[in-house]
Amino acid sequence: MSRIAPACLLVALCALAPAAAAPDFRAIHEQYRDNVVAITYTLRPKEKPRGGQGRKVEEAICGVLVDDRGLVVTSADPFPEPGGDPRTTLAPVEFEVHTRDGKIHKAEAVGLDRELNIAWLRLLAPPPGIRNIEFARQTMDVGDNVVVMGVLAKRYGYEPVLYTGFVNAVLSHPRTMYSLDLHLQDLSIGGLVLSQSGRPVGIIGEDILEETPTSERTPGNTLSIFGSFTQGRRVGYPMVFPWSLFADQAAAPPPLQAAETRSWLGVVMQPLDEDLIDYWKLDVNGGIILASVVDGSPAARAGLKTSDILVAMDGETLNVTRNEQLSEFRRRVERLGVGRDVNLTYMRAGVRRDVTIALDEAPKTAWAVAEEEDERLGLTVREITMDDILGQNLEGSVRGVVVSEMERAGPAHLAGLQTGDVIQSLDRNPVTDLAAWRAETERARASKQESILLLVQRQTETVFLRVRTQPDPGAP
């Protein structure tokens, strides 16, 4: 499936292919330069670390503004695969679309197709005058000339740029797509592809190879190796994805929520290193120690307990001895699928046992839950997640809202609140969730209270804190 055709074949193609009129590059550039855009975004950890925002990375990709509704199709590279440690896995936020007039438009992600590695965005306030692209549903053949429109880097103002090449292979597996004899820059993946007559026929996508042994994942040429901050090193090929592959998605993009569903066991893990193997005199090459089992989780329902050691899953030995191998196991479990039965072999007091566990949907991480900012108090709170319960050793039945951010030297900060604190009551009225918090703060605002009393749980301690409020922004 290499993109580089042998030299003799290229000569033969040039000799046999009928002469075709050169594309009108100036007309193509003039007609579609406003539709091919740069998309910038910020990457942050899925789970905010305690006391800060965590690592922040700003990146850019190319996309195609397909209609006057502000719908943009692009590569799904910014979106991490389901799974991974939420504290280190970076996910995209704060999308901005840069149009050729130099203006920046806020956008939101509205769809994701993992199989095609395609994402859909929508401008929050589409500017007037966007041209609707009429894609041609036409097939191409080896030797057909094409024009690819991408964008240059930020240094050059994301100016639209044209590349020319020809089709050097027509693929039918794993889907209909076309290989090009063309080296593309990074900001052309996600760009527009036009036929030699100047008609839009698709976009530049990436055919990502499946996870197989390394020897089977080596591409035919080094230019086909791609990677990103979110995906890590991935092997794949840039291909022309014809419009017919994803035309239906323009009307109803695949939902993001369905694409991000993860499965879980509900355990806290520790690698079984050589020192512990020797101490316990175990006849294994590694395993996973259950440091704790979450109440009500699939593992708990199946009878697994703290200090059990997992040694095999679905008949495959788990030779885990290092922390980095735990991430690989976690990712594997998260991709198995909600409702999937998994067969585990574990050791308890030196005796091997087998159990079948039906996986549940993993709880939301801190980045995925709703938040509420209160400027009078100088803080932002969010829903409690399983990460909070495990990280702070809280009771599984705990209710309240978590302090996620605070204004430095603001009322909440001066009162002694800390990020990660769980607010359980306001003026002795229970705060069970975000809706209850909103209702209580609205009540205090309506009565023009100058201070409120919060009951806060901080890991194993509880404390009352008085917070003096500041005036509503813009209040007379």
C-alpha positions in Angstrom: 0.0 0.0 0.0 3.1 2.3 -0.5 2.5 5.7 -2.0 5.8 5.5 -4.1 5.3 3.8 -7.4 8.3 2.1 -9.1 10.1 4.4 -11.6 9.3 2.1 -14.6 5.6 2.3 -13.7 5.8 6.1 -13.5 7.4 6.2 -17.0 4.7 3.9 -18.4 1.9 5.9 -16.9 3.3 9.1 -18.3 3.6 7.5 -21.8 0.1 5.9 -21.7 -1.9 8.5 -19.9 -3.8 10.8 -22.3 -2.8 14.5 -22.2 -5.1 16.5 -19.9 -5.5 20.2 -19.7 -3.7 21.7 -16.7 -6.0 22.8 -13.9 -6.7 26.5 -13.6 -4.8 27.0 -10.4 -5.6 30.7 -10.1 -9.3 30.0 -10.4 -9.2 27.1 -7.9 -7.3 29.3 -5.4 -9.7 32.2 -5.9 -12.8 30.0 -5.5 -11.9 27.9 -2.4 -9.2 29.9 -0.5 -11.8 31.0 2.0 -13.1 27.5 2.6 -9.7 25.9 3.6 -8.9 27.1 7.1 -6.4 26.7 9.9 -7.8 25.4 13.2 -6.0 26.1 16.4 -6.7 24.4 19.7 -5.3 24.0 23.2 -4.4 20.6 24.6 -4.9 20.0 28.3 -4.9 16.9 30.5 -8.3 15.2 30.7 -8.1 15.4 34.5 -7.0 18.7 36.1 -4.1 18.0 38.6 -4.6 19.3 42.1 -3.6 22.9 42.5 -3.3 23.8 38.8 -4.3 23.5 35.2 -1.6 21.1 34.2 0.4 20.9 31.0 -0.8 23.2 28.2 0.0 22.7 24.5 -1.2 24.8 21.5 -1.4 23.2 18.1 -2.9 23.8 14.6 -4.4 21.6 11.9 -6.1 22.2 8.6 -9.8 21.9 7.9 -12.4 22.5 5.3 -15.4 24.9 5.9 -18.0 23.0 4.0 -21.1 25.2 4.2 -22.7 28.5 5.4 -23.8 26.8 8.7 -20.2 27.0 9.8 -19.6 23.2 9.6 -15.9 22.2 9.4 -14.5 18.8 8.6 -10.9 18.0 9.7 -8.6 15.3 11.0 -9.3 13.6 14.3 -5.7 13.8 15.3 -6.3 16.2 18.2 -8.6 13.8 19.9 -6.9 11.1 22.0 -7.9 7.5 21.7 -10.3 6.3 24.5 -8.4 5.2 27.5 -5.1 6.2 29.0 -4.3 8.0 32.2 -6.5 11.1 32.4 -3.8 12.9 34.3 -1.4 12.7 31.4 -3.6 12.2 28.4 -4.1 15.5 26.6 -7.5 16.4 25.1 -8.4 19.4 22.9 -10.3 22.4 24.1 -10.8 26.0 22.9 -11.1 25.5 19.2 -10.6 28.5 17.0 -10.9 28.7 13.2 -8.7 31.2 11.3 -10.2 32.5 8.1 -8.2 34.2 5.3 -9.4 37.7 6.3 -7.4 37.4 9.5 -10.4 36.9 11.7 -10.6 34.2 14.4 -13.9 32.4 15.0 -14.7 30.3 18.1 -15.8 26.7 17.3 -16.9 23.6 19.1 -16.4 19.9 18.4 -19.7 18.3 17.3 -18.7 15.0 15.8 -16.1 12.3 15.7 -15.5 9.2 13.5 -12.8 7.0 14.9 -12.7 4.6 12.0 -12.1 7.3 9.4 -10.1 9.5 11.8 -12.3 12.5 10.9 -13.7 15.2 13.2 -16.4 17.8 12.8 -16.5 21.3 14.2 -19.0 24.1 14.0 -18.4 27.8 14.2 -20.4 29.3 17.1 -21.1 32.5 15.1 -20.6 31.7 11.4 -19.6 34.9 9.4 -21.8 35.9 6.4 -20.7 35.0 2.9 -19.4 31.4 3.5 -19.4 29.5 0.2 -21.2 26.1 0.2 -18.9 23.5 -1.3 -20.5 21.3 -3.9 -18.5 18.0 -3.8 -18.5 15.8 -6.8 -19.3 12.1 -6.2 -16.9 10.9 -8.9 -14.4 8.1 -9.0 -10.8 8.6 -10.0 -8.2 6.3 -11.7 -4.5 5.8 -11.7 -2.8 8.7 -13.5 -5.6 11.3 -12.7 -4.2 14.7 -11.7 -5.3 16.3 -8.5 -4.9 19.5 -6.7 -4.6 19.6 -2.9 -5.3 22.9 -1.0 -3.9 23.2 2.5 -2.5 26.1 4.6 1.0 27.2 5.5 2.2 27.5 9.0 1.3 30.3 11.5 4.6 32.1 10.5 3.0 32.8 7.1 -0.5 33.7 8.4 -2.0 30.3 7.6 -2.1 31.3 3.9 -3.8 28.8 1.6 -1.3 26.8 -0.5 -1.7 24.5 -3.5 0.0 21.2 -4.2 -0.3 19.1 -7.4 0.2 15.4 -8.0 -1.5 12.4 -9.4 -3.3 9.2 -8.2 -0.8 6.4 -8.1 -3.1 3.7 -6.6 -6.9 3.1 -6.2 -7.7 1.2 -2.9 -10.8 -0.7 -2.1 -9.7 -2.0 1.3 -10.3 -1.1 4.1 -12.4 1.5 2.3 -12.5 3.3 -1.1 -9.6 5.8 -1.2 -6.8 7.1 -3.4 -3.1 7.2 -2.9 -1.2 10.1 -4.2 2.4 10.6 -5.6 2.7 13.7 -3.4 4.6 14.8 -0.3 2.3 16.9 1.8 3.2 19.2 4.7 1.6 18.8 8.1 -1.0 21.5 7.6 -2.4 19.8 4.5 -3.8 16.8 6.3 -7.5 17.7 6.5 -7.1 19.8 3.4 -9.4 20.0 0.3 -8.8 17.7 -2.7 -9.9 18.8 -6.2 -9.9 16.9 -9.5 -8.0 18.3 -12.5 -11.2 20.0 -13.7 -11.2 21.9 -10.4 -14.2 20.1 -8.8 -13.9 19.2 -5.0 -13.9 15.5 -4.6 -12.8 14.9 -1.0 -10.2 15.7 1.7 -6.8 14.4 2.7 -7.3 11.9 5.5 -5.1 9.4 7.2 -5.5 5.7 7.0 -4.2 4.7 10.4 -2.8 1.2 10.6 -4.3 -1.1 13.3 -2.2 -2.2 16.3 -0.3 -5.2 15.1 3.2 -6.6 15.7 5.9 -4.0 14.9 7.1 -5.9 11.8 3.7 -5.7 10.3 3.3 -2.0 11.0 6.3 -0.7 9.1 5.1 1.6 6.3 6.4 1.4 2.8 8.1 4.8 3.1 9.1 7.0 6.0 6.9 9.9 4.9 3.9 7.8 5.9 4.8 8.0 9.6 2.6 10.4 11.5 2.3 11.4 15.2 0.7 13.9 17.5 0.8 15.1 21.1 -2.4 13.3 21.8 -1.9 10.1 19.8 1.8 9.5 20.2 3.7 7.8 17.4 1.2 6.4 15.0 1.8 4.7 11.6 -0.5 5.5 8.7 -0.8 6.8 5.2 -2.1 10.1 3.9 -4.9 9.3 1.4 -7.7 11.0 -0.5 -10.9 10.2 1.3 -13.7 10.8 -1.3 -16.7 12.8 -0.2 -18.9 9.7 -0.5 -17.2 8.2 2.5 -18.6 10.8 4.9 -21.2 12.9 3.0 -24.0 11.6 5.3 -22.1 12.8 8.3 -22.4 16.4 7.2 -26.1 16.3 8.0 -25.7 14.4 11.3 -22.1 14.1 12.5 -21.3 11.0 14.7 -21.9 12.0 18.3 -18.8 12.7 20.4 -20.3 11.0 23.5 -20.7 7.7 21.8 -17.1 7.9 20.5 -15.6 8.5 23.9 -17.3 5.7 25.9 -14.8 3.8 27.9 -15.1 0.5 29.9 -13.6 -0.1 33.3 -13.0 -2.7 36.0 -13.0 -0.3 38.9 -9.6 -1.1 40.6 -6.5 0.8 41.7 -3.5 -1.1 40.5 0.2 -1.7 41.4 2.7 -3.7 39.3 3.9 -7.0 40.7 7.7 -6.3 40.5 10.5 -8.8 40.9 11.1 -7.8 44.6 7.5 -8.7 45.5 7.5 -11.9 43.4 10.6 -12.9 45.4 9.1 -11.9 48.8 5.9 -13.9 48.2 7.7 -16.8 46.5 5.4 -16.7 43.5 5.8 -18.8 40.4 4.9 -15.9 37.9 6.8 -13.4 35.8 4.6 -10.5 36.8 1.1 -9.4 37.5 -1.2 -6.6 38.7 -1.8 -6.2 42.4 -5.2 -4.7 43.3 -4.3 -1.9 45.7 -8.0 -1.3 46.2 -11.4 -2.2 44.7 -14.0 0.5 44.1 -17.3 -0.2 45.9 -20.0 -1.1 43.4 -17.6 -1.5 40.5 -17.6 -4.5 38.1 -14.5 -5.9 40.0 -16.3 -5.6 43.4 -19.5 -7.2 42.1 -17.4 -10.1 40.8 -15.8 -10.7 44.3 -12.3 -9.3 43.7 -10.7 -7.9 46.8 -7.8 -5.7 47.8 -4.4 -7.6 47.5 -5.7 -10.0 44.8 -3.1 -10.4 42.0 -4.3 -10.5 38.4 -2.0 -12.9 36.4 -4.0 -13.4 33.1 -6.8 -11.8 31.1 -8.7 -13.8 28.4 -6.0 -16.4 28.6 -3.1 -14.0 28.0 -0.5 -13.8 30.8 -0.1 -10.4 32.4 3.7 -10.1 32.8 3.4 -6.6 34.4 6.4 -5.5 36.5 6.6 -1.7 35.8 4.3 1.2 36.3 4.3 2.1 32.6 2.8 -1.3 31.8 -0.2 -0.5 33.9 -1.2 2.3 31.5 -1.2 -0.3 28.6 -3.4 -2.6 30.6 -5.8 0.2 31.6 -6.0 1.3 27.9 -6.7 -2.2 26.8 -9.6 -2.6 29.3 -11.1 0.7 28.4 -11.2 -0.2 24.7 -12.9 -3.6 25.2 -16.3 -2.1 25.4 -19.1 -1.5 27.8 -21.0 -4.8 28.6 -18.1 -7.0 27.3 -17.3 -10.1 29.4 -13.7 -10.4 30.3 -12.1 -13.6 31.8 -9.5 -12.9 34.6 -7.2 -15.3 36.4 -6.1 -14.0 39.8 -4.2 -15.3 42.8 -5.5 -15.0 46.4 -3.3 -16.4 49.2 -1.3 -18.3 46.7 -4.3 -20.0 45.1 -5.2 -19.4 41.4 -8.8 -18.6 40.7 -10.9 -17.6 37.6 -13.7 -15.1 37.3 -15.7 -13.6 34.5 -16.5 -9.9 34.8 -19.0 -7.8 32.7 -17.4 -4.4 32.2 -19.3 -1.1 33.0 -18.9 2.3 31.5 -16.1 4.2 33.1 -17.1 7.2 35.2 -16.5 10.7 33.8 -13.2 12.5 34.4 -13.0 16.0 35.8 -12.7 17.6 32.3 -16.0 16.0 31.2 -18.3 17.1 34.0 -20.2 20.3 34.3 -18.7 23.3 36.1 -20.2 26.4 37.7 -18.3 29.7 38.2 -19.3 32.2 40.9 -17.5 35.5 40.6 -18.9 36.8 43.9 -17.1 34.0 45.7 -14.1 33.9 43.3 -14.2 30.2 42.7 -15.4 27.5 40.2 -16.9 24.2 41.4 -17.7 21.0 39.5 -19.4 17.6 40.0 -17.6 15.0 42.0 -15.9 12.3 40.0 -14.5 8.9 40.8 -11.0 10.3 40.5 -11.9 12.6 43.5 -13.2 9.7 45.5 -10.1 7.5 44.9 -7.6 10.3 45.1 -8.8 11.7 48.4 -9.9 8.4 49.9 -13.5 9.6 50.2 -16.5 7.5 51.0 -18.2 6.4 47.8 -21.5 7.9 49.1 -20.0 11.4 49.5 -22.2 14.2 48.0 -21.3 17.8 47.2 -19.3 19.8 44.7 -15.6 20.0 44.2 -13.6 23.3 44.2 -11.8 23.1 40.8 -10.4 26.7 40.5 -10.0 29.8 42.6 -9.3 33.4 42.0 -5.9 34.2 43.6 -6.6 36.4 46.7 -10.3 36.2 46.0 -12.9 35.7 48.7 -12.8 31.9 48.6 -9.0 31.8 48.6 -8.7 34.3 51.5 -11.2 32.2 53.5 -8.9 29.2 53.3 -10.6 27.0 50.6 -8.3 24.8 48.6 -8.7 23.2 45.1 -10.0 19.7 45.6 -12.2 20.6 48.7 -15.7 19.1 48.7 -18.4 21.7 49.6 -21.2 19.8 51.4 -23.4 22.6 52.7 -24.0 26.4 52.4 -25.4 28.1 55.4 -26.2 24.6 56.8 -28.4 23.8 53.7 -27.2 20.6 52.0 -25.3 20.9 48.8 -25.7 17.5 47.1 -24.8 18.4 43.6 -24.2 21.2 41.1 -27.9 22.1 40.9 -28.2 22.4 44.7 -25.1 24.6 44.8 -26.6 26.8 42.1 -29.8 27.1 44.0 -28.1 28.0 47.3 -25.8 30.6 45.8 -28.7 32.2 44.0 -30.6 32.4 47.3 -27.6 34.0 49.0 -27.3 36.5 46.1 -31.0 37.4 46.2 -30.9 38.1 49.9 -27.7 40.2 49.4 -25.7 38.3 52.0 -22.3 39.8 52.7 -20.9 36.4 53.7 -21.8 32.7 53.6 -20.8 29.7 55.7 -19.5 26.6 53.9 -19.1 23.1 55.3 -16.1 21.6 53.5 -14.7 18.1 53.5 -10.9 17.9 52.9 -9.9 14.3 52.6 -10.6 12.9 56.1 -11.4 16.2 57.8 -14.4 18.5 57.8 -14.3 22.3 58.5 -16.6 25.3 58.5 -15.3 28.3 56.5 -16.9 31.8 56.4 -16.5 33.4 52.9 -17.2 37.1 52.5 -18.8 37.8 49.1 -17.8 40.5 46.7 -20.4 42.6 44.7 -21.8 41.2 41.5 -19.8 42.4 38.5 -21.7 45.3 36.9 -24.0 45.8 39.9 -24.9 49.5 40.5 
